[in-house]
Each structure stands twice: as C-alpha cells, then as structure tokens.
Amino acid sequence: MRSSFMFLLLSALVLTGLFGTPVMAEDPKEAVKETAIAAPPSDRLYWASLSILRYNPLGLETQNRLMYSKRLADSSSVLFRDTFFAIGPLVKLNPAYVKAGGLIDFQPIAVFNLRLGYEFIDYFGTMGYLQSTAVKNADYDDDLRKDNEDDAYSTKGHHYFAEPTVQMKVGKIAVRSKFGFEYWDLDLHKKDKYFYDATLDTMVPVKKTVWTNDSDLIYMNGPLALGVRYSAVIPGTDQSHMRVGPLFAYSFNTNDYTSWNKPTLLVVLGWYLDHPNREGAVPYTLVGFSFSMDFLAAK
C-alpha cells in the first residue's frame, strides 16, 4: 500500500508540473525561429535501435523496430508539427529469450503519445530463466535465483502492453511521464502463477495487469541532456518497488529524418526507495546506445 500511494503521489506531482507550469512569454525572434522549423516528412520508413547493458539486476539486450510512419497534419504549429501514426514489427533479443511482435505508435498532438504492442516470447531455458512459482510474494533475490538455476526451463507465451505518455518542453526544460500497462500470458509449470522478469525486476503474475511508470525531468542543451528519472513497478502484489536517480544522454549528432539519426549514449542510475531485495547503496545502473535510420528520402 505504501508503494502504491507513493507511486500515485509522485505521478500526480509530475502531471501537475506538466500541465500546471505557465509558458513564459518568448522573445519574438525565437518564436519566429521555432515556427520556421520544417515539419517531418509526410511518410517515413525507419529503423530504431536501442542496446543496453544493465546492472542490479544484471541484463544485456538489444531492441529493434522497423516502422512505417504517416504524418497526420501539415502544420508548423508546435503542437501539431510532429503528429503521426506509425506501425511496424519489433524484436528484442537477449541471452535468455527473444520477443517478436508488432507495435502501433500514435501521436495525435505533441504532448501525448500512445504505444500499443504485442510480443510473442520464447524463453531459451538459459541464464537461469525462466523461473516460476505458485506462491504469491515469493522471494526472488539474486542469490536465491542463482541457487535455483537448475529449475529454470524453456517456455513460450504472449505479452501485451499499452504505454500512454504525456510530455512537454518549455525552453530547455522537458518533462515526460510514461505509464505502462502490461499483460502476460505464459505457459508456466504445473499450477504456477508467477514468474521472475528481469526488466520489471519482480515476480510477475500471469493473466493480470502490471502497472509501471517512468517519469523524467530533463535539461536539454544541444546534444546534451541531463535530468532525473523516477521509476515504479506495481505488479498487484506486495512486491512493488520504486527508484530515483540521475540520467545523462549525449547525442553525437542531432540530425532528424536522415540516414543516421541521433546516435546517443545513455546512462541511467537509480537508487531504490522501496524494494524487497535491493534497498541500499548499490544503484540500478543502465548504459545504452541508441540510433535510428530513415530509408525514405533520407537527407
């Protein structure tokens, strides 16, 4: 209950800041410069890739999607310049499993984005995955899972998710809050109803909804972004957890809609505010590299 209350409270504060912050009067020259920015291409075919190395919990993964995107409005307005509907396949691969499916990415206005996706999951039975249990709130610390690696097994299943995001940028300050609603349907052993997922870092119930949130407050200056990220996972058990910490991103170029877009180094640290096993001085650590490539009329 304490985790759920803190999650709702912090989310409310983020949204209050998002919609309650007044937009200050701009310099007229800057306003003209802003409205002169060209709209995205009417049609895009692009590949987006993110590869990550993670510690506490340990993980290594590459995530890729090939998307066709259609611009929804021919507008120079800040709110409607970058509106689109996109669809395409996605693949996520790591040493423990592969996920393959499809994604819909819809942005009707600049301050709101919605992603809907489906993934078919194939666990290889390697690296101590998959481990499951019939016991709600079962312990899942790293040492216990390592001791039980021989009980891991291969299996298959389905993962459905919806990710609404609210976002806003005023000057060099950006605020973003992404909510996740995830539903898992895996073929577990015997009468097991819970399995460990390293991305969510909790025992996940099958055929029930898991809630997540990532909220960022970011200062952006050209290729550099510095900020703070708050993350929460609420699986509907007593094993909810939260963490908060700094994030850093540096883009080696700031191009858009070209054959080599925004190759970016990302570093995220997070100290756990509430976790069944990980509260302490050792932070969650993620290092990632992302980029995208446009294939239609690339500049």
N, C-alpha and C positions, 0 to 999 in steps of 0.2 A: 504493500500500500504506500509506503514512504517513497519508493522509486516511482510509482505511477503518479503520485502527487507532484514530485519534483519535476518529472517529465512534462506534465501538463502546465505547471507554473512557468518553467523556463521557456517552453514553446509559446505560451501566451505573451511572455515578455518580448520574445523575438518578433512575433507578429505585431505587437503594439509598436515596437520600434520601426517595423517595416512600413506600416500604414499610417502611423501617427506622427512621423517626422516631417515637419514642414519643408517644402522645397524652397530654398532661398532664391532671391532674385539673381539671375545670371547677368554677366556682362553681355551687352548686345552683340559684340564681336564673337564671343564664344558661342552664343546662341545660333548665330548665322553659320558658324563653323560646324556646329552639331547637326543642324538640319541639312547641311550640304553633303553629309556622308552618304555615299551611294547605298542603295538597297541591295540585299543579297541577290544572287541570280534567281531567275524565275524557277529554274529546275536545277537540282543538284544530284549528283551521284558521288558519294564519298565513302571512304573507309576511315573509321575512327578506331584507334588502338590505345589501350592502357595496359601496361605491365607493371606489376607491383611485387615488392619484397616486404614481408611483414614479420614483426617480432612481438611476442606477448599478446596474442598467440602467434605461433610460427606459421608462415604461409608464403607461397610463391605462385603467382597466377598471371596469365595473360588474358585480356578481354578484348574481343574484336567484334565490330559490326560493320556491315555494308548497307548503306541507307540510300534510298531514293527520296528526295525531299522536294516538295512543291510549295513555293511561296504563296501565301494566302492573300496578300494585299500589296498593291503597287503604291507605296506610300513612303514619304520621307519623315513621317512622324516618329518620334522616339518610341511611342507605344506600339506602333503598327508596322514599323520598318522591317523588323525581323520576326514575322509571323509565318508559321509553316505547318505542314502536315508531312511527316516522314514515316516510311515503313521499310523494313528490311530484316535480313537474318542476323543472328548473333551467335557467337561461340565463345565459351570460357573454358580454359584448359589449365589444369594444374596436375601435380603428380598423383593426386588422389582420385580425381574424377574429371569428366568432361560434361559440359552443359551446352546444348544446342537448341535453338528455337527461333522465335521471331519477336520483333519489337515494333510498337507504334509510338511515335514521338510527336506530340501535338502541342503547338504553342499559338493560341489564338490572340494573345496580347503579351507584350514584353514582360509583364510582371507575373505571368502564370504559365507554367509548363506541366504537361501531363504525359507520363510514360506508362504504357500498358504492355506487359510482356508474358511470354510463356517459354519455359525451358524444359526439355527432356534431359534427365540426369542419368548418367551411367557411372556408378562408383566402381573402381577397379579392384577394391579389396586390398589396396596398398597403403603404406604410410599410417597404418592404424585406423583407417576409415573403411567402412562405416561401423560405428559402434552405437548400439541402441539399448533401450531398457523399457520395462513396463512400469517402472517406479517414477511417479511424479516427483520433481525436485531432487532427483538422484544426483550425487556428487559427480563432478566431471573435471576435476583438476588435472593438470598436465601429467603429474606423476601417476595418477590412477589410470588415466587413459593409456599411458606408456606400458604400465603393467598388464593391461588388458588387450594389448595389440594383437595377440593370438586369437582373440574373439572377434576381430574385425572381419567383415565379409563384403563381398561384392553384391550389388543390387541396383535396381533401376527405379525411376519414379518421375514425378512431374512437379514443377514449380511454377506457380502463377504469381504475378506481382503487379501492383499499381503504385506509381510514385508521383503524386502531385507535388509541385514545387512552387513556392512563392519567392519572388526575387525583385530586387530594386537596386539601382545605382544612382547616387547623387554625388556629383563631382567625382572625387577619387575614392569614395566610400561605397562599398557594396554590401548588401545584406541578402542572405539566401537561406531558405529553410526547406529541406526536402523531407517529406513524410513517406514512409514505406508501409504497404500493407501486403504481406506475403502469405501464401497458402501453399502447403507442401502435401504431396500425396505419394509416399514411398512404400515400396514393398518390404516391410520390416519383418524380422524373425518372429515367429510364434505370435504371442499376444503383445509384443512391444508397441508402445505408442509414442515414444520419444527417442530422438537421435541427436548426436552432437554435430553441430555445424560450426566450422572454424570462423567463417565470415561473420556470423552473428555471435559467435563465442558463447553459446548457450545450448541447453537441451531444448530442441525444437519439437513442439507437438505436431503430429501429423493430423491433417484434416481439420486444422484450426488456424485462425489468423494470428500472425505475429506482427506487431507494430514496431516501427523504427523511426528515428529522426536524426538527421544531420543538419545542424544549423551553423552558418558561418557569418562572421563579421570580418570584412576584409578591406584593407587599404591597398589600392592599386595605383601603381606609378609606372607607366610604360610596360616593360617586360616583367616587372617585379610585383608580386602580390604577397602581402604579409597579413596575417589575421589570427583569429581564434576559432576553433571548431568545438562545438558541443555535440555529443552523440549519445543516443539512448536506444536500448533494445528492450521491448516489453513482450515476452512470449506467452503471457497469460498464466504464468506460474509465479512462484516466489523467487525466481532467478533473474529478474530484471536487473539491468545494470546501466550505468552512465559513466561517461568520461569527458574530460575537457582539457584542451591544450592548444599550443600554437600550431599554425600551419605556415608553410613557406612554399612559394612557387616561382619559378623563373622560366620564362619563355625565350628560347634562343632566337626566334623571330616572332613578330606579331602579325604575320600575314593571315588573311582570311580568303577562303574560296580560291586557293591556288593548289599547285601540285605538292606543296609541302607546308602545312599549316601548323603554326604554334607548337613546335617540338618543345615540350615543357618538362622540367624536373620538378617533382612534387615531394615534399617532406611533411609528414603529419605526426605530431606527438600528442599523446593523451594520457592524463593521469586519472585513474579510476576513482570516482566519487563514491560509487556503490557497486560492489561486485562480490559474488560468493567466494571467489578464489584469488582475485588479483589486486585487491587494495594494498597500496604500499608505494615504495619509492620507484619501482621499475615501471616505466611508462609503456603504453602501447606505442609502437613505432612502425611507421609505414613510409617506404621510399618508392616512388613511382616515376614512370616516364610515359608521357602521352604525346600523340600527334594525330593529325588527320590529313587525308589526301583527297583532293577533288579530281574527278575524271571527266566532267563535262565542262568544256570551255575553260579549262584551268588556265590561269594567268601565268 
